[in-house]
Amino acid sequence: MILPITAYGHPILRKVAKDIDKDYPNLEQLIADMYETMHATSGVGLAAPQVNLSIRLLVMDATPYAEEDPQARGFKKVLINPHIIEETGDDWVFNEGCLSIPDIREDVSRKPNIRIQYYNENWEFFDEHYTSVMARIILHEYDHLEGVLFVDRVSNIRKVLLKRKLQDISKGNIEVGYKMIFPLQKKGRK
């Protein structure tokens, strides 16, 4: 089932998400729905707060970046209760977008290497290192679990210039090809 995406301005996008346990209700179905939602919206990653759940869960599929980075081919992951242990290297800039902030793309500076601990969908524990585009996707989605959005990482002047567009998104004054939850949309408007 394709889930609606929470839009910029929704309070859940500013909460620090909570760890879950093996007994989280309908987890297998939620993961399947998140993958279906991510693919239907042409995303490469999706965090649970983006589907209105404040839990530490994200899915990703880096395959669209396979031409630029061969390691991305077939790189699909489910990360449950992820926690970044370390970020290293010289910052690198990459143009990012977000399903919760449609039609806005900005250059964001992040570290190129990460070490992260998490459980997969089978509750197997991993302590892994990632680089390049895989690290970038994880860092972007991980930010959602920490209540941070990519527009928080741009310069103050860019934030000022984006203010109107961001307000329009939160009010639902935007055309998107997928269902969204707009926090400031007036009743009766779709």
C-alpha positions in Angstrom: 0.0 0.0 0.0 1.3 3.4 -0.9 1.4 5.6 2.2 0.9 9.4 2.2 4.1 11.5 2.8 4.2 14.0 5.6 5.0 17.5 4.2 7.4 20.1 5.4 6.0 21.8 8.5 4.4 18.6 10.0 5.5 18.4 13.6 6.5 14.7 13.3 9.3 15.7 11.0 10.9 17.6 14.0 10.7 14.8 16.6 13.6 12.5 17.5 12.2 9.1 16.5 12.1 6.2 19.1 13.7 2.8 18.9 11.4 -0.1 18.4 11.5 -3.8 19.3 10.8 -7.1 17.5 7.2 -6.9 18.5 6.4 -3.7 16.7 2.9 -4.2 15.2 2.8 -5.2 11.5 6.5 -4.3 11.0 6.9 -6.6 8.0 3.9 -5.0 6.2 5.1 -1.5 7.2 8.5 -2.2 5.6 6.8 -3.5 2.4 4.6 -0.4 2.3 7.5 1.9 2.8 9.4 0.3 -0.1 6.3 0.5 -2.3 5.8 4.2 -1.3 9.5 5.0 -1.9 9.5 3.4 -5.4 6.1 4.9 -6.4 7.4 8.4 -5.5 10.8 7.9 -7.2 12.7 8.1 -4.0 15.9 6.4 -3.1 15.3 6.5 0.7 12.4 6.8 3.0 12.3 7.3 6.8 9.3 6.4 9.0 8.7 10.0 10.1 8.0 10.7 6.4 5.0 8.3 6.6 3.8 9.8 9.9 5.5 7.3 12.3 8.1 8.6 14.8 10.1 5.4 14.9 13.7 4.6 14.0 13.1 2.8 10.7 14.3 3.6 7.2 14.5 1.9 3.8 16.7 2.7 0.9 17.4 1.6 -2.6 20.5 3.3 -4.2 20.1 1.5 -7.5 19.2 4.8 -9.4 22.8 5.9 -8.7 24.4 2.8 -10.2 25.6 4.5 -13.3 27.5 7.1 -11.2 28.6 4.6 -8.5 28.7 0.9 -9.4 28.5 0.0 -5.7 25.0 1.3 -5.7 23.7 -1.4 -8.1 21.2 -3.5 -6.2 22.0 -1.8 -2.9 18.7 -2.1 -0.9 18.6 -1.9 2.8 16.2 -1.9 5.8 17.7 -0.2 8.8 15.9 -0.6 12.1 17.1 1.4 15.2 20.0 2.8 13.3 22.6 4.8 15.2 25.5 6.6 13.6 28.7 5.9 15.5 31.1 8.0 13.4 31.3 10.4 10.5 34.7 11.0 8.9 36.4 12.6 5.9 36.4 16.0 4.3 32.9 17.4 3.7 31.6 17.0 0.2 28.7 18.8 -1.5 25.9 16.9 -3.2 22.6 18.1 -4.5 19.7 16.7 -2.4 16.0 16.6 -2.5 13.3 15.1 -0.3 9.9 13.6 -0.8 8.6 15.7 2.2 9.9 18.9 0.5 8.9 18.5 -3.1 10.3 20.7 -5.9 13.2 22.0 -3.8 16.8 20.8 -4.3 19.8 22.2 -2.6 23.5 21.6 -2.3 24.2 20.0 1.1 27.6 19.4 2.7 28.1 16.1 4.5 30.9 13.8 5.5 31.6 11.0 2.9 32.2 8.1 5.4 30.0 6.8 8.1 30.0 3.9 10.6 26.5 2.9 11.6 24.9 0.2 13.8 21.5 -1.1 13.1 19.2 -4.2 12.8 17.9 -5.5 9.5 14.4 -6.8 8.9 15.4 -10.2 10.4 16.7 -8.5 13.6 20.3 -9.3 12.7 22.7 -6.7 14.2 25.1 -4.9 11.9 28.0 -2.6 12.6 29.1 -1.3 9.1 31.0 1.4 7.3 29.5 3.1 4.2 31.0 5.6 1.8 29.9 7.9 -1.1 26.3 7.8 -2.3 25.3 5.0 0.1 26.6 7.1 3.1 24.8 10.2 1.6 21.4 8.4 1.4 21.8 7.0 4.9 22.8 10.4 6.4 19.8 12.1 4.7 17.3 9.6 5.9 19.0 9.3 9.4 18.5 13.1 9.7 14.7 12.4 9.5 15.1 10.2 12.6 16.8 13.0 14.4 14.2 15.6 13.5 16.5 17.3 11.0 15.7 18.2 7.3 18.1 18.8 4.5 17.0 22.5 4.3 18.3 22.9 7.9 21.8 22.3 6.5 21.8 25.1 3.9 23.2 28.6 4.4 21.1 31.2 6.2 20.7 33.2 3.0 19.3 30.1 1.2 16.9 29.5 4.1 15.6 33.0 3.7 15.2 32.5 -0.1 13.4 29.2 0.4 11.0 30.5 3.2 8.1 31.2 0.8 8.3 27.9 -1.0 8.5 26.0 2.3 5.4 27.8 3.5 3.6 26.9 0.3 4.5 23.3 0.8 3.2 23.2 4.3 -0.1 24.8 3.2 -0.5 22.3 0.3 0.0 25.1 -2.3 2.0 22.7 -4.5 1.3 20.1 -7.2 2.8 16.7 -6.4 2.3 13.3 -8.0 1.7 11.5 -4.8 -0.5 11.8 -1.7 0.8 14.1 1.1 -0.3 15.2 4.5 0.0 19.0 4.5 0.0 20.4 8.1 -1.3 23.8 7.3 -3.7 23.0 4.5 -7.2 24.6 4.9 -10.0 22.1 5.3 -11.9 21.2 2.1 -8.8 21.9 -0.1 -7.1 19.0 -1.8 
